[in-house]
Amino acid sequence: MDATAETVAASAREAYKSRPGALIWFFRKSRDQWKGKYQELKGTVKGFKNQLAAVTKSREQWRLRAEQAGQRLAVLEAEAAALRAQVAAKEEKKTGPASGPARANSG
């Protein structure tokens, strides 16, 4: 195994025409570029995940507020209807069911 690895390494060294220092510089630069690109994409993905979590949380809060407002509206409408019924009953009691506005003026 060691003999084959040395043979492959030797043949690989012979395949390159450039100086080893130049090749090291080029490969290191290439590696740093793809690592930087990966790190940037990783940060972007994390930002999107955070934004998604924030939007989901906000949407849930607004949905709860809307449901509570709907329930409160239903309660207030029921109260308003009850008060209107009370006012109508008091006015009917005050004027009397038999007497209408035409009778009251003819007197």
N, CA and C of each residue as an Amber inpcrd file, in Angstrom:
protein
   321
   0.8170000  -1.1920000   0.0000000   0.0000000   0.0000000   0.0000000
   0.8620000   1.2570000   0.0000000   1.8960000   1.2780000   0.8190000
   2.7430000   2.4550000   0.8910000   3.4610000   2.7100000  -0.4250000
   3.8500000   1.6580000  -1.0880000   4.5590000   1.8030000  -2.3540000
   3.6550000   2.4220000  -3.4080000   2.3910000   1.9900000  -3.4350000
   1.4530000   2.5630000  -4.4150000   1.1490000   4.0140000  -4.0880000
   1.0020000   4.3330000  -2.8240000   0.7160000   5.7120000  -2.4360000
   1.8800000   6.6120000  -2.8120000   3.1080000   6.1140000  -2.6140000
   4.2850000   6.9130000  -2.9690000   4.3710000   7.0820000  -4.4810000
   4.0220000   6.0250000  -5.2220000   4.0660000   6.0940000  -6.6800000
   3.0400000   7.0930000  -7.1960000   1.8170000   7.0660000  -6.6100000
   0.7600000   7.9970000  -7.0230000   1.1620000   9.4250000  -6.6670000
   1.7210000   9.6100000  -5.4850000   2.1340000  10.9430000  -5.0620000
   3.2480000  11.4610000  -5.9710000   4.1830000  10.5900000  -6.3180000
   5.2900000  10.9920000  -7.1870000   4.7760000  11.3260000  -8.5800000
   3.8490000  10.5060000  -9.0970000   3.3300000  10.7780000 -10.4330000
   2.4630000  12.0390000 -10.4290000   1.7750000  12.3110000  -9.3110000
   0.9600000  13.5210000  -9.2250000   1.8640000  14.7490000  -9.1950000
   2.9960000  14.6470000  -8.4990000   3.9260000  15.7750000  -8.4470000
   4.5050000  16.0600000  -9.8260000   4.7250000  15.0100000 -10.5650000
   5.2910000  15.1970000 -11.8940000   4.2590000  15.7560000 -12.8630000
   2.9690000  15.5410000 -12.6070000   1.9310000  16.0030000 -13.5170000
   1.8050000  17.5310000 -13.4870000   2.1330000  18.1500000 -12.3720000
   2.0420000  19.6020000 -12.2730000   3.3000000  20.2570000 -12.8260000
   3.1150000  21.3060000 -13.6060000   4.2460000  22.0240000 -14.1840000
   4.5910000  23.2550000 -13.3400000   3.6250000  23.7020000 -12.4900000
   3.8260000  24.9120000 -11.7070000   4.6390000  24.6250000 -10.4580000
   5.1440000  25.7250000  -9.8830000   5.8910000  25.6000000  -8.6350000
   4.9440000  25.1420000  -7.5220000   5.4040000  24.3340000  -6.5800000
   4.5430000  23.8950000  -5.4710000   4.0040000  25.0680000  -4.6500000
   4.7890000  26.1120000  -4.4710000   4.3190000  27.2820000  -3.7140000
   3.1470000  27.9630000  -4.4020000   3.1930000  28.0400000  -5.7230000
   2.1010000  28.6550000  -6.4780000   0.8490000  27.7950000  -6.4000000
   1.0480000  26.4680000  -6.4800000  -0.0950000  25.5610000  -6.3830000
  -0.7180000  25.6250000  -4.9920000   0.1160000  25.6740000  -3.9570000
  -0.3960000  25.7730000  -2.5920000  -1.2080000  27.0530000  -2.4430000
  -0.6770000  28.1500000  -2.9420000  -1.3840000  29.4470000  -2.8760000
  -2.7330000  29.3510000  -3.5860000  -2.7340000  28.7610000  -4.7980000
  -3.9670000  28.6590000  -5.5850000  -5.0080000  27.7880000  -4.8890000
  -4.5750000  26.6140000  -4.4040000  -5.5220000  25.7070000  -3.7440000
  -6.0470000  26.2940000  -2.4330000  -5.1880000  26.9760000  -1.6860000
  -5.6180000  27.6020000  -0.4380000  -6.6330000  28.7190000  -0.7340000
  -6.3390000  29.5030000  -1.7660000  -7.2620000  30.5820000  -2.1580000
  -8.6080000  29.9950000  -2.5830000  -8.5900000  28.9240000  -3.3640000
  -9.8150000  28.2690000  -3.8150000 -10.6150000  27.7410000  -2.6340000
  -9.8980000  27.0800000  -1.6940000 -10.5670000  26.5380000  -0.5050000
 -11.1810000  27.6670000   0.3310000 -10.4560000  28.7370000   0.5210000
 -10.9620000  29.8560000   1.3110000 -12.1940000  30.4860000   0.6600000
 -12.2040000  30.5270000  -0.6670000 -13.3650000  31.1000000  -1.3670000
 -14.6080000  30.2420000  -1.1740000 -14.4780000  28.9270000  -1.3430000
 -15.6930000  28.1090000  -1.1760000 -16.1130000  28.0470000   0.2780000
 -15.1600000  28.1070000   1.2030000 -15.5330000  28.1380000   2.6180000
 -16.2590000  29.4350000   2.9460000 -15.7600000  30.5420000   2.3970000
 -16.4210000  31.8300000   2.6230000 -17.8210000  31.8550000   2.0310000
 -17.9490000  31.3040000   0.8330000 -19.2580000  31.2370000   0.1920000
 -20.2150000  30.3820000   1.0200000 -19.7250000  29.2550000   1.5370000
 -20.5560000  28.3780000   2.3580000 -20.9750000  29.0870000   3.6390000
 -20.0370000  29.7780000   4.2900000 -20.3570000  30.4830000   5.5350000
 -21.3930000  31.5770000   5.2980000 -21.2640000  32.2790000   4.1750000
 -22.2330000  33.3380000   3.8410000 -23.6230000  32.7360000   3.6140000
 -23.6830000  31.6470000   2.8850000 -24.9680000  30.9850000   2.6450000
 -25.5600000  30.4460000   3.9390000 -24.7050000  29.9280000   4.7990000
 -25.1600000  29.4100000   6.0940000 -25.7740000  30.5380000   6.9250000
 -25.1310000  31.7060000   6.9060000 -25.6730000  32.8630000   7.6140000
 -26.9970000  33.3210000   7.0280000 -27.1000000  33.2970000   5.7080000
 -28.3420000  33.6940000   5.0420000 -29.4790000  32.7480000   5.4220000
 -29.1920000  31.4590000   5.4260000 -30.2070000  30.4650000   5.7900000
 -30.6500000  30.6840000   7.2310000 -29.6940000  30.9330000   8.1170000
 -30.0400000  31.1570000   9.5210000 -30.9090000  32.4100000   9.6580000
 -30.5680000  33.4610000   8.9200000 -31.3770000  34.6810000   8.9450000
 -32.7960000  34.4160000   8.4720000 -32.9390000  33.6420000   7.4010000
 -34.2710000  33.3180000   6.8990000 -35.0650000  32.4850000   7.8920000
 -34.3870000  31.5500000   8.5610000 -35.0670000  30.7340000   9.5680000
 -35.5450000  31.6010000  10.7290000 -34.6960000  32.5360000  11.1580000
 -35.0880000  33.4400000  12.2450000 -36.2600000  34.3150000  11.8300000
 -36.2080000  34.8190000  10.6030000 -37.2940000  35.6650000  10.1110000
 -38.5880000  34.8590000  10.0240000 -38.5130000  33.6310000   9.5630000
 -39.6850000  32.7790000   9.4710000 -40.2890000  32.5360000  10.8520000
 -39.4300000  32.2810000  11.8360000 -39.9200000  32.0600000  13.1990000
 -40.5950000  33.3230000  13.7380000 -39.9980000  34.4850000  13.4740000
 -40.5740000  35.7410000  13.9600000 -41.9150000  36.0250000  13.2900000
 -41.9900000  35.7940000  11.9810000 -43.2370000  36.0400000  11.2540000
 -44.3210000  35.0750000  11.7270000 -43.9650000  33.8240000  11.9390000
 -44.9330000  32.8350000  12.4190000 -45.4630000  33.2260000  13.7930000
 -44.5630000  33.6430000  14.6680000 -44.9650000  34.0540000  16.0180000
 -45.8690000  35.2830000  15.9570000 -45.4970000  36.2570000  15.1420000
 -46.2910000  37.4740000  15.0010000 -47.6740000  37.1690000  14.4340000
 -47.7160000  36.3120000  13.4360000 -48.9900000  35.9580000  12.8120000
 -49.9090000  35.2650000  13.8160000 -49.3210000  34.4040000  14.6420000
 -50.1000000  33.7080000  15.6700000 -50.6550000  34.7140000  16.6820000
 -49.8340000  35.6850000  17.0770000 -50.3080000  36.7110000  18.0200000
 -51.4460000  37.5300000  17.4170000 -51.3120000  37.9110000  16.1560000
 -52.3700000  38.6870000  15.5080000 -53.6480000  37.8660000  15.3660000
 -53.4880000  36.5620000  15.0810000 -54.6620000  35.7010000  14.9710000
 -55.3890000  35.6270000  16.3050000 -54.6470000  35.4720000  17.3920000
 -55.2650000  35.4370000  18.7150000 -55.9590000  36.7470000  19.0440000
 -55.3040000  37.8680000  18.7010000 -55.9290000  39.1810000  18.9400000
 -57.2290000  39.3210000  18.1480000 -57.2090000  38.8680000  16.9110000
 -58.4080000  38.9660000  16.0750000 -59.5300000  38.1000000  16.6380000
 -59.1930000  36.9060000  17.0990000 -60.2170000  36.0380000  17.6910000
 -60.7940000  36.6680000  18.9570000 -59.9280000  37.2400000  19.7990000
 -60.3970000  37.8890000  21.0200000 -61.2680000  39.0990000  20.6890000
 -60.8790000  39.8680000  19.6720000 -61.6700000  41.0270000  19.2730000
 -63.0320000  40.5750000  18.7410000 -63.0590000  39.4770000  17.9930000
 -64.3260000  38.9440000  17.4940000 -65.2380000  38.5110000  18.6290000
 -64.6560000  37.8460000  19.6200000 -65.4550000  37.4350000  20.7740000
 -65.9770000  38.6550000  21.5350000 -65.1190000  39.6380000  21.7250000
 -65.5380000  40.8580000  22.4310000 -66.6350000  41.5790000  21.6460000
 -66.5000000  41.6050000  20.3320000 -67.5210000  42.2330000  19.4880000
 -68.8560000  41.5170000  19.6470000 -68.8360000  40.1950000  19.6600000
 -70.0800000  39.4330000  19.8220000 -70.7260000  39.7470000  21.1700000
 -69.9180000  39.8390000  22.2310000 -70.4530000  40.1590000  23.5530000
 -71.0480000  41.5620000  23.5640000 -70.3360000  42.5100000  22.9870000
 -70.8300000  43.8960000  22.9670000 -72.0920000  44.0390000  22.1200000
 -72.1580000  43.3130000  21.0080000 -73.3700000  43.3590000  20.1830000
 -74.5560000  42.7650000  20.9370000 -74.3230000  41.7120000  21.6890000
 -75.3940000  41.1140000  22.4870000 -75.8540000  42.1030000  23.5670000
 -74.8870000  42.7840000  24.1980000 -75.2330000  43.7970000  25.2090000
 -76.0390000  44.9340000  24.5850000 -75.6040000  45.3840000  23.4230000
 -76.3030000  46.4680000  22.7460000 -77.7260000  46.0540000  22.3830000
 -77.9060000  44.8370000  21.9060000 -79.2390000  44.3510000  21.5630000
 -80.1210000  44.2740000  22.8100000 -79.5380000  43.8240000  23.9230000
 -80.3040000  43.7420000  25.1700000 -80.7020000  45.1400000  25.6410000
 -79.7950000  46.0970000  25.5470000 -80.1110000  47.4690000  25.9610000
 -81.1790000  48.0900000  25.0540000 -81.0740000  47.8170000  23.7550000
 -82.1000000  48.3290000  22.8350000 -83.4660000  47.7520000  23.1910000
 -83.4820000  46.4660000  23.5380000 -84.7420000  45.8190000  23.9150000
 -85.2910000  46.4450000  25.1960000 -84.4000000  46.7480000  26.1450000
 -84.8410000  47.3940000  27.3900000 -85.4090000  48.7830000  27.1110000
 -84.7390000  49.5440000  26.2620000 -85.2150000  50.8870000  25.9260000
 -86.5630000  50.7990000  25.2210000 -86.6920000  49.8780000  24.2940000
 -87.9590000  49.7230000  23.5760000 -89.0730000  49.3160000  24.5400000
 -88.7670000  48.4430000  25.4950000 -89.7710000  48.0070000  26.4640000
 -90.1930000  49.1730000  27.3580000 -89.2500000  50.0050000  27.7740000
 -89.5730000  51.1590000  28.6280000 -90.4170000  52.1770000  27.8680000
 -90.0650000  52.4170000  26.6000000 -90.8480000  53.3640000  25.8090000
 -92.2620000  52.8400000  25.5800000 -92.3720000  51.5540000  25.3350000
 -93.6950000  50.9580000  25.1220000 -94.5090000  51.0240000  26.4070000
 -93.8630000  50.7900000  27.5100000 -94.5380000  50.8560000  28.8000000
 -94.9690000  52.2950000  29.1100000 -94.1310000  53.2550000  28.7510000
 -94.3880000  54.6650000  29.0160000 -95.5740000  55.1640000  28.1750000
 -95.6080000  54.8470000  26.9050000 -96.6640000  55.3320000  26.0140000
 -97.8770000  54.4210000  26.0370000 -97.6860000  53.1940000  26.3820000
 -98.7960000  52.2480000  26.4120000 -98.9840000  51.6060000  25.0650000
 -99.3860000  50.3630000  25.0330000 -99.5260000  49.6640000  23.7660000
-100.7220000  50.1500000  22.9610000-101.8240000  50.5960000  23.5830000
-103.0220000  51.0020000  22.8520000-102.8990000  52.4180000  22.3210000
-102.2170000  53.2610000  23.0290000-102.1120000  54.6410000  22.5780000
-100.9620000  54.7890000  21.6160000-101.2250000  55.3950000  20.5120000
-100.2120000  55.6250000  19.5190000 -99.9630000  57.1270000  19.4350000
 -99.1060000  57.5520000  18.5640000 -98.8330000  58.9790000  18.4430000
-100.0110000  59.7550000  17.9230000-100.8880000  59.1790000  17.1020000
-102.0480000  59.8920000  16.5900000-103.0560000  60.1530000  17.7030000
-103.2820000  59.2390000  18.6180000-104.2230000  59.3860000  19.7330000
-103.7770000  60.4250000  20.7310000-102.4570000  60.4720000  20.9680000
-101.9300000  61.4050000  21.9570000-102.1210000  62.8430000  21.5010000
-102.0680000  63.1090000  20.2060000-102.2060000  64.4780000  19.6980000
-103.6890000  64.9080000  19.5710000-104.6150000  63.9810000  19.4760000
-106.0230000  64.3390000  19.2490000-106.7180000  64.7820000  20.5480000
-106.1560000  64.5860000  21.7020000-106.7660000  64.7890000  22.9710000
-107.1140000  66.0750000  23.4280000
